Amino acid sequence: MFEFHGWASLRYDTHDTNEQLQEQAVQDFLAYLDQVDTSNLCHVHRYNGQDSFLISGMHNHRSSYVPEIFDWIASRLPGSYGLLYIQDDEDSGENWDHENEFIVWKLARGVVTREKDPFLSPYIPTVEDPYDPSREN
């Protein structure tokens, strides 16, 4: 299972507050999202003049478009900030073993970094019980 939940406050700059530049940046982001097959799992909203992005879903297998959206935001809306939580039960390799953890992608000042999750990891037993064959019916 590939589970993801994320949010970002969308800002074209870390300081400037030009409404026209902000609007153009959000329109560019919406045009980008139209090109990505997100299966309607994301939303952009404006509240009190501030733009926000939400994404949440579960796929059978890893979907690269999810972290790529946060990379796009970082490169084109560098004032944006937010978090993306991903739990991928197929995320393992020779030097990488995270199928039992959530990975947090932190977006701030035009950079996306991979962080350890202190709240929901390890997935088993924090979220789910370990497999127990005696519980089979």
Order of alpha helices (4+ residues) and beta strands (2+ residues): beta-alpha-beta-beta-alpha-beta-beta-beta-alpha
